[in-house]
Amino acid sequence: MSIPSGAPAAVSQVPEAVHRRRWVILAVLMFSLLIVVLDNSILNVAVKTIASPSPTGLGATQSELEWAINSYTLVFAGLLFTAGLLGDRIGRKKVLLFGIVLFGLGSAFAAMSGSPGELITWRAVMGFGAAFVMPATLAVLMNVFERDEQPKAIGIWAGSVGLGIAIGPITGGLLLEHFWWGSIFLVNVPVVVIAVIAMAVLVPDSRDPKPGRLDPLGVALSVVGLVLLVYGIIRGGELADFTDVSVLLPVIGGLAVLVVFVLHEKRSSSPAIDISYFRKPAFSAAVAAIALVFFALMGVTFFSAFYMQSVRGWSALQSGLLILPLAVAQMVFAPRARLVVDRFGARAVCTVGMLLVAVGLAAFALFDATTPVWVMCLVFFVQGAGMAHVMPPVTVAVMQALPREKAGSGSAVNNVFRQVGGALGIAVLGSVLSTVYRGDIEDHLGAVPAAARDVAGESIEATLGVAERMGPAGAPLVSAAHDAFMGAMHVTAIGSACVALLGTIVVALFLPGRPATGKPSAQEGETVPARAGR
C-alpha cells in the first residue's frame, strides 16, 4: 500500500529486525496453534476407541466422553480472558511458553491415564495450558505485522486451523491402528519440544507499555462467571435437560456474575476490557458470528464421528481422511479471504460464507447409511469454504477494533466467544441428539434384559455394545440403533443449520459493507509506512 501524496510517513511500531523475520515468526505461531487444534481433532476420532472396554480403551461412558472433551473446554474458556490480560501485562512470549510447556506436561500424563477420571483431570490441565497459547499467538501476530498486512497474516493463521483439522484425524487414525489409545496424547510431547525451542529463539516479546492498575476484581469476576456459565451449559447437555436445578443455578449465577463484571468494567478507571467496543455494531456482530458458527459446527463435529464409525463402520483413520476436504478448503481459501473482502466487503463475503456453512450442515439431514463418499466430501468442502470466508474477516474486525497494545485482550474476547459457542453447540445439540435417539430406540429395547435397558438407551455406542453381547438375537437391535441414530442426526443437523442461518442474518445486518473507493484500510488518520522488503 503506497503512502498518500503529501502525507507524512507514520513511524512504524514494529522494530526492523522483527519486521524482517515476521513470516518466520508467523510459521512458529501457527506451529504452536497447531498443537492445540490437532489435539482436539485427534480426540474426536478417538472417542469410540476410548469408549471401548479395557485394554482397548478405558470403558468410558457417554457422559465421561463428553467430560473428557468438556473439562478441557471448561478450563480453557474460563481462563482465556485472564490469559490475554496477563499476556498484555507481563509479556505475550512468556505466557505463550508457559502455556505450551503446561500443555505438553498435561498431554504426557493424559496418555498414561488409567481411568476416565484421570483422563478428564489431565484434559483439564491441557485446557489450562491451551488457554495461554491461543490468545497469545494472535496477540503476537498483531504486534509483529503492520496494520496493512494483518488481514493476510490472520488469514494464514486461520488457515493453520484447517491444517490441524486435517492432520489431527489422520494422525489419530494412524496412531490408533498401530498403537494404544494414549498415543494420541503422547504425540503432542515432541511437537511441544520443537515449538518451545523455536519460540525461545525467534518470537519477540511484547506487552502493553501502559497496562494501568491491575484489576483483580475484574479478573476474578470474569473467571467465576465464565466457569459457572460454561459448566451449566455442559451440565445441561449431559442431562439433556436445561430446566434441571443443577443446570439453571450455574447458568443464572454465571450470567449474573458476568453482568456484575460488565458493570464493574464500565465504572473502573483501569478496566480489563473497554466495554464500549461492544457498542460498535461491527464488533458485536463479529463476535456473535464467531460464537454462532462454532455453535453449529462443534455439535455436528461431535455426532459426525459416531455417524462415520458406528453407522458406516469406518475406522478412525478412514473417518479422519473424510474430514480432509474441509481442511483443504480452509487452507486454500482462508489466506485469500482478504482479497474477496477487499473487492466485495466483509458483509457480503461473511453472509455468503455463513450461508455455505448452513447449507453444509443442512445436508447432513439428507445423509443415510448408504450416502456416497463423494457426496460427503463435497459437503465437507462446502463447509470448509464457508468457514474460510467467515473466520478471517470477523477475526480481523475484532482485532483491529482494539489498539495494538490491547491485542491480548482482543484475542481473548475472540476466543472466549468461540469456546462458549462451541460448548453450547456440543451441549445443546448433543442433548437434542441424545433425547431424540432415546425416544426412538426405547420401543426397540423390549428384548434387552431389564437391568441393561437404561444403559442401552444412552447412546448408539451403548446400544451396539448391548446388542453385541446378545449375539445373533441382537441383530434387530443393531438395525434399530442405526435407524434411531439417523433420525436423531437429521433433527440435530436441521437445528445446526438454523443456528448458522441466524449467524447469516447477524452478519448481513451489522457487518460493514464494501468501503468507499479510495478509502484507506488503516484507521482514520493512520498512514501505513512504505518499507523495504515487503
VOGU-3710 file (C-alpha; in Angstrom, 3 decimals, decimal comma):
1> msipsgapaa> 0,000/0,000/0,000  1,540/3,335/-1,002  1,693/6,475/1,094  -0,834/9,119/0,056  0,775/12,068/-1,656  1,794/14,754/0,796  1,068/12,596/3,856  3,868/12,100/6,339  5,019/8,537/6,849  3,953/7,178/10,216
11> vsqvpeavhr> 6,634/5,790/12,442  6,469/2,012/12,424  5,637/0,321/15,704  7,450/-2,862/14,641  11,248/-2,983/15,010  13,063/-3,560/11,732  14,692/-6,815/12,926  11,279/-8,209/13,872  9,713/-6,995/10,617  12,312/-8,850/8,536
21> rrwvilavlm> 11,526/-12,202/10,167  7,772/-11,669/10,563  6,799/-14,573/8,271  9,103/-16,976/10,103  7,554/-15,825/13,381  4,109/-16,454/11,909  5,163/-20,003/10,998  6,222/-20,599/14,633  2,907/-19,192/15,904  0,999/-21,463/13,512
31> fsllivvldn> 3,013/-24,435/14,758  2,048/-23,541/18,348  -1,613/-23,141/17,418  -1,450/-26,430/15,534  -0,722/-28,260/18,786  -3,969/-27,090/20,382  -6,153/-27,654/17,303  -4,561/-31,010/16,484  -5,263/-32,341/19,976  -8,994/-31,638/19,798
41> silnvavkti> -9,386/-33,041/16,293  -7,466/-36,191/17,266  -9,770/-36,757/20,227  -12,852/-36,560/18,004  -11,810/-39,698/16,073  -10,684/-41,486/19,246  -13,914/-41,275/21,258  -15,113/-44,654/20,013  -11,808/-46,327/20,979  -11,720/-44,693/24,433
51> aspsptglga> -15,301/-45,876/25,000  -14,241/-49,489/24,363  -13,554/-51,707/27,409  -10,004/-52,206/28,699  -7,433/-52,995/27,382  -8,511/-51,429/24,060  -9,823/-48,283/25,756  -10,910/-47,017/29,146  -14,535/-48,148/29,013  -15,662/-44,522/29,203
61> tqselewain> -19,408/-43,881/29,254  -21,081/-41,290/27,010  -21,067/-38,827/29,915  -17,369/-39,460/30,637  -16,529/-38,990/26,958  -18,315/-35,653/26,969  -16,410/-34,598/30,081  -13,098/-35,667/28,528  -13,893/-33,040/25,889  -15,685/-30,556/28,145
71> sytlvfagll> -13,208/-30,483/31,061  -10,759/-29,055/28,545  -13,352/-26,585/27,258  -14,438/-25,526/30,758  -10,930/-24,613/31,943  -9,932/-23,221/28,555  -12,925/-20,880/28,284  -12,743/-19,839/31,939  -9,097/-18,728/31,735  -8,927/-17,279/28,205
81> ftagllgdri> -9,707/-13,725/29,236  -7,300/-13,846/32,178  -4,561/-15,312/29,974  -4,998/-12,498/27,446  -4,742/-9,856/30,174  -1,619/-11,476/31,644  -0,027/-11,530/28,198  -0,669/-7,796/27,778  0,742/-7,123/31,239  3,762/-9,435/31,709
91> grkkvllfgi> 4,605/-10,311/28,096  2,947/-12,487/25,455  6,034/-14,613/24,813  6,251/-15,554/28,499  2,632/-16,695/28,742  2,935/-18,492/25,391  5,948/-20,500/26,601  4,245/-21,233/29,924  1,083/-22,419/28,209  2,835/-24,717/25,754
101> vlfglgsafa> 5,016/-26,337/28,424  1,978/-26,960/30,652  0,039/-28,322/27,684  2,888/-30,741/26,944  3,010/-31,982/30,536  -0,770/-32,461/30,586  -0,563/-34,420/27,316  2,117/-36,758/28,689  0,097/-37,562/31,818  -3,171/-37,886/29,840
111> amsgspgeli> -1,509/-40,587/27,732  -0,797/-42,586/30,898  -4,328/-42,280/32,356  -5,621/-45,482/33,925  -9,267/-44,416/34,208  -11,743/-41,987/32,639  -11,458/-39,812/35,764  -7,696/-39,437/35,333  -8,139/-38,625/31,652  -10,697/-35,927/32,485
121> twravmgfga> -8,299/-34,403/35,043  -5,328/-34,237/32,690  -7,510/-32,913/29,901  -8,369/-30,040/32,261  -4,629/-29,404/32,748  -4,219/-29,362/28,966  -7,051/-26,818/28,760  -5,259/-24,677/31,349  -2,147/-24,609/29,179  -4,060/-24,089/25,929
131> afvmpatlav> -5,810/-21,028/27,420  -2,424/-19,309/27,492  -1,447/-20,440/23,983  -4,292/-19,486/21,660  -4,793/-15,799/22,612  -1,030/-15,244/22,803  -0,430/-16,475/19,236  -2,920/-13,974/17,795  -1,675/-11,168/20,073  1,942/-11,722/18,988
141> lmnvferdeq> 0,809/-11,749/15,345  -0,830/-8,334/15,776  2,440/-6,973/17,175  4,837/-8,254/14,510  2,778/-7,227/11,466  1,861/-3,719/10,356  -1,842/-2,992/10,063  -1,977/-3,343/6,267  -0,544/-6,887/6,433  -2,592/-8,061/9,409
151> pkaigiwags> -5,580/-9,346/7,345  -3,246/-11,507/5,248  -1,439/-12,820/8,334  -4,732/-13,529/10,144  -5,979/-15,414/7,084  -2,890/-17,630/7,115  -3,238/-18,025/10,907  -6,856/-19,129/10,428  -5,777/-21,475/7,632  -3,498/-23,260/10,085
161> vglgiaigpi> -6,683/-24,314/11,898  -7,619/-26,152/8,710  -4,213/-27,803/8,692  -4,820/-29,007/12,250  -8,263/-30,295/11,317  -6,648/-32,330/8,514  -3,591/-33,621/10,346  -5,412/-34,431/13,607  -7,892/-37,092/12,466  -5,435/-38,685/10,028
171> tgglllehfw> -2,664/-38,785/12,620  -5,116/-40,065/15,219  -6,347/-42,776/12,869  -2,814/-43,937/12,073  -1,835/-43,988/15,745  -4,963/-45,874/16,807  -4,371/-48,516/14,120  -0,810/-49,210/15,304  -0,597/-48,125/18,955  -2,703/-47,844/22,109
181> wgsiflvnvp> -5,183/-45,001/22,604  -2,766/-42,980/24,775  -0,502/-42,369/21,784  -2,921/-39,668/20,543  -1,829/-37,529/23,513  1,797/-38,628/23,685  2,354/-37,399/20,120  1,954/-33,828/21,416  5,132/-34,022/23,501  7,773/-33,900/20,709
191> vvviaviama> 5,734/-31,207/18,942  5,774/-29,152/22,146  9,554/-29,523/22,499  10,129/-28,242/18,950  7,687/-25,358/19,458  9,328/-24,257/22,720  12,794/-24,157/21,147  11,566/-22,254/18,080  9,670/-19,732/20,204  12,554/-19,124/22,585
201> vlvpdsrdpk> 14,848/-18,325/19,646  12,591/-16,483/17,184  9,489/-14,963/18,788  9,891/-11,453/20,238  8,232/-10,469/23,480  5,675/-7,677/23,621  3,384/-6,185/26,194  1,174/-3,194/26,875  3,602/-0,331/27,721  0,952/1,313/29,926
211> pgrldplgva> -1,154/-1,517/31,346  -2,600/0,617/34,120  -3,500/-0,702/37,540  -4,164/-4,392/37,993  -7,876/-5,219/38,132  -8,012/-8,324/40,354  -11,760/-7,999/40,951  -12,461/-7,838/37,203  -10,224/-10,835/36,551  -11,867/-12,860/39,339
221> lsvvglvllv> -15,362/-11,968/38,121  -14,515/-12,990/34,545  -13,141/-16,369/35,639  -16,023/-17,178/38,010  -18,669/-16,001/35,552  -17,289/-17,901/32,565  -16,652/-21,109/34,528  -20,178/-21,116/36,010  -21,787/-20,345/32,642  -19,841/-22,982/30,706
231> ygiirggela> -20,332/-25,567/33,474  -24,072/-25,014/33,422  -24,137/-25,364/29,634  -22,130/-28,582/29,792  -24,281/-29,948/32,619  -27,416/-29,246/30,596  -26,000/-31,199/27,679  -25,028/-34,062/29,953  -28,535/-34,337/31,433  -30,274/-33,441/28,144
241> dftdvsvllp> -32,402/-31,194/30,367  -31,800/-27,443/30,679  -34,538/-26,990/33,280  -32,797/-29,039/35,989  -31,774/-27,049/39,059  -28,141/-28,185/38,694  -28,185/-26,532/35,261  -30,192/-23,402/35,997  -28,244/-22,391/39,103  -24,771/-22,239/37,499
251> vigglavlvv> -26,109/-20,700/34,259  -28,069/-17,976/36,042  -25,237/-17,488/38,535  -22,671/-17,232/35,731  -24,757/-14,717/33,794  -25,300/-12,670/36,974  -21,559/-12,599/37,716  -20,812/-11,570/34,124  -23,344/-8,726/34,404  -21,539/-7,558/37,554
261> fvlhekrsss> -18,263/-7,877/35,606  -19,596/-5,619/32,828  -20,874/-3,026/35,337  -17,536/-3,102/37,154  -15,579/-2,651/33,910  -17,769/0,304/32,863  -17,043/2,094/36,157  -13,383/1,121/36,533  -10,703/3,741/35,835  -8,436/0,938/34,595
271> paidisyfrk> -10,768/-1,670/33,028  -9,549/-5,062/31,878  -11,602/-4,641/28,679  -13,234/-1,487/27,338  -16,922/-2,460/27,216  -17,650/0,451/24,879  -16,273/-1,614/21,978  -19,392/-3,782/22,163  -21,470/-0,719/21,268  -19,985/-0,870/17,778
281> pafsaavaai> -22,336/-2,993/15,630  -19,463/-4,392/13,533  -17,536/-5,526/16,633  -20,555/-7,138/18,295  -21,648/-8,777/15,034  -18,168/-10,204/14,533  -18,004/-11,856/17,963  -21,592/-13,098/17,582  -20,718/-14,659/14,218  -17,735/-16,422/15,793
291> alvffalmgv> -19,947/-17,870/18,541  -22,742/-18,938/16,190  -20,545/-20,638/13,586  -18,778/-22,654/16,283  -22,078/-23,460/17,995  -23,312/-25,036/14,783  -20,066/-26,697/13,768  -18,966/-28,234/17,090  -22,255/-30,035/17,615  -22,075/-31,563/14,145
301> tffsafymqs> -18,405/-32,495/14,578  -19,301/-34,404/17,735  -22,026/-36,574/16,183  -20,390/-36,992/12,754  -17,669/-39,148/14,334  -20,345/-41,590/15,553  -22,128/-41,487/12,192  -18,961/-42,416/10,310  -17,672/-45,029/12,757  -20,780/-46,510/14,378
311> vrgwsalqsg> -23,269/-46,349/11,487  -20,986/-46,557/8,469  -18,462/-48,857/10,180  -15,384/-46,921/9,072  -12,156/-46,948/11,022  -10,773/-43,888/12,829  -8,267/-43,382/10,001  -10,947/-43,561/7,314  -13,103/-41,116/9,273  -10,127/-38,772/9,564
321> llilplavaq> -9,470/-38,888/5,828  -13,076/-37,877/5,153  -12,505/-34,604/7,058  -9,665/-33,762/4,660  -11,854/-31,811/2,167  -12,999/-29,458/4,951  -9,397/-28,835/5,969  -8,178/-28,383/2,398  -10,904/-25,808/1,739  -9,851/-23,833/4,815
331> mvfaprarlv> -6,173/-23,948/3,933  -6,868/-22,839/0,357  -9,444/-20,102/0,951  -8,669/-18,640/4,408  -5,369/-16,953/3,416  -7,122/-15,443/0,362  -10,300/-14,310/2,113  -8,905/-10,773/2,468  -8,788/-10,403/-1,331  -12,500/-11,209/-1,623
341> vdrfgaravc> -13,276/-8,851/1,268  -11,331/-6,049/-0,440  -13,482/-6,486/-3,538  -16,940/-7,185/-2,131  -16,785/-6,070/1,512  -16,930/-8,038/4,764  -20,744/-8,069/4,894  -21,244/-9,780/1,536  -18,360/-12,240/1,997  -19,359/-13,317/5,521
351> tvgmllvavg> -23,042/-13,571/4,579  -22,252/-15,937/1,707  -19,779/-17,822/3,926  -22,386/-18,352/6,656  -24,904/-19,486/4,035  -22,423/-22,088/2,793  -21,922/-23,313/6,368  -25,716/-23,563/6,794  -26,073/-25,493/3,527  -23,323/-27,900/4,540
361> laafalfdat> -24,937/-28,518/7,929  -28,420/-28,966/6,449  -27,009/-31,556/4,028  -26,483/-33,922/6,977  -30,268/-34,188/7,183  -30,178/-35,948/3,813  -27,471/-38,467/4,724  -28,331/-42,116/5,266  -26,376/-45,324/5,795  -25,520/-45,560/2,084
371> tpvwvmclvf> -24,686/-41,937/1,176  -21,800/-41,983/-1,365  -18,410/-40,888/-0,059  -18,019/-38,248/-2,788  -21,203/-36,533/-1,583  -19,843/-36,376/1,962  -16,530/-35,000/0,692  -18,379/-32,299/-1,259  -20,407/-31,318/1,813  -17,293/-31,078/3,990
381> fvqgagmahv> -15,557/-28,992/1,295  -18,511/-26,573/1,186  -18,430/-26,268/4,984  -14,697/-25,565/4,952  -15,026/-22,977/2,183  -17,803/-21,242/4,115  -15,809/-21,102/7,358  -12,733/-19,856/5,475  -14,729/-16,824/4,324  -16,184/-16,117/7,772
391> mppvtvavmq> -13,457/-16,613/10,375  -10,631/-14,419/8,944  -12,830/-11,342/8,250  -14,591/-11,436/11,629  -11,291/-12,034/13,441  -9,785/-9,029/11,646  -12,846/-6,970/12,656  -12,388/-7,892/16,325  -8,615/-7,480/16,451  -8,364/-4,213/14,518
401> alprekagsg> -11,100/-2,612/16,637  -8,738/-2,597/19,625  -5,401/-0,783/19,963  -2,280/-2,880/19,251  -1,234/-2,782/22,920  -4,539/-4,459/23,876  -4,057/-7,325/21,405  -4,104/-9,929/24,175  -7,495/-8,741/25,413  -8,870/-8,655/21,866
411> savnnvfrqv> -7,638/-12,159/21,152  -9,143/-13,359/24,431  -12,561/-11,890/23,539  -12,368/-13,579/20,128  -11,555/-16,955/21,660  -13,975/-16,701/24,601  -16,910/-16,342/22,216  -15,521/-19,180/20,096  -15,271/-21,516/23,086  -18,606/-20,573/24,677
421> ggalgiavlg> -20,277/-21,036/21,294  -18,569/-24,412/20,838  -19,523/-25,567/24,340  -23,131/-24,546/23,720  -23,096/-26,413/20,414  -21,900/-29,658/21,958  -24,246/-29,334/24,943  -27,433/-28,171/23,237  -27,121/-30,136/20,003  -25,717/-33,124/21,898
431> svlstvyrgd> -28,742/-33,111/24,192  -31,079/-32,860/21,194  -29,314/-35,831/19,609  -29,482/-37,830/22,855  -33,142/-37,017/23,546  -34,365/-37,863/20,059  -32,256/-41,037/19,953  -33,526/-42,259/23,318  -37,114/-41,573/22,330  -36,741/-43,561/19,094
441> iedhlgavpa> -34,792/-46,517/20,496  -36,867/-47,153/23,655  -39,563/-49,050/21,765  -36,913/-51,490/20,471  -35,377/-52,402/23,843  -38,025/-54,982/24,807  -35,702/-57,941/24,129  -32,894/-56,374/26,188  -32,541/-57,627/29,797  -34,250/-55,204/32,183
451> aardvagesi> -31,011/-54,420/34,026  -29,329/-53,243/30,808  -32,158/-51,193/29,282  -31,204/-47,832/30,802  -27,602/-48,228/29,683  -28,617/-49,453/26,212  -30,687/-46,331/25,602  -27,919/-43,833/26,459  -26,236/-43,697/23,036  -25,739/-45,645/19,844
461> eatlgvaerm> -22,436/-46,989/21,180  -24,148/-48,264/24,311  -26,927/-49,872/22,260  -24,478/-51,566/19,896  -22,455/-52,812/22,854  -25,525/-54,464/24,400  -26,564/-55,893/21,002  -23,107/-57,423/20,543  -23,351/-59,190/23,918  -26,764/-60,597/22,894
471> gpagaplvsa> -25,211/-62,446/19,918  -27,476/-63,268/16,919  -30,524/-62,148/18,903  -29,125/-58,613/18,916  -29,146/-58,194/15,102  -32,569/-56,442/15,003  -31,373/-54,067/17,731  -28,346/-53,051/15,620  -30,626/-52,118/12,727  -32,956/-50,218/15,075
481> ahdafmgamh> -29,984/-48,353/16,607  -28,781/-47,244/13,167  -32,266/-46,040/12,211  -32,756/-44,207/15,525  -29,375/-42,508/15,260  -30,004/-41,382/11,689  -33,332/-39,858/12,719  -31,696/-38,062/15,654  -28,840/-36,846/13,439  -31,291/-35,407/10,903
491> vtaigsacva> -33,113/-33,407/13,586  -29,826/-32,145/15,029  -28,496/-31,189/11,591  -31,562/-29,050/10,897  -31,104/-27,352/14,269  -27,450/-26,647/13,441  -28,384/-25,184/10,056  -30,932/-22,879/11,709  -28,246/-21,541/14,052  -25,968/-20,900/11,061
501> llgtivvalf> -28,832/-19,063/9,330  -29,194/-16,885/12,429  -25,492/-16,066/12,071  -26,135/-15,201/8,414  -28,771/-12,659/9,424  -26,482/-11,111/12,067  -23,556/-10,539/9,691  -25,855/-9,375/6,867  -27,379/-6,691/9,094  -24,427/-5,444/11,116
511> lpgrpatgkp> -21,076/-6,078/9,437  -19,730/-3,175/7,348  -20,227/-3,268/3,607  -17,706/-2,542/0,888  -15,594/0,540/1,739  -15,904/3,582/-0,500  -13,433/3,706/-3,384  -10,135/5,168/-2,341  -10,812/4,884/1,365  -7,687/3,638/3,156
521> saqegetvpa> -7,902/0,392/5,083  -5,960/1,807/8,001  -7,612/3,531/10,903  -8,692/7,122/10,390  -5,642/9,340/10,374  -3,248/6,373/10,298  -0,854/6,065/7,391  0,888/2,821/6,588  4,618/3,400/6,068  6,437/2,255/2,976
531> ragr> 9,082/-0,271/3,833  11,741/-2,196/2,059  11,343/-5,918/1,781  7,566/-6,071/1,696
//
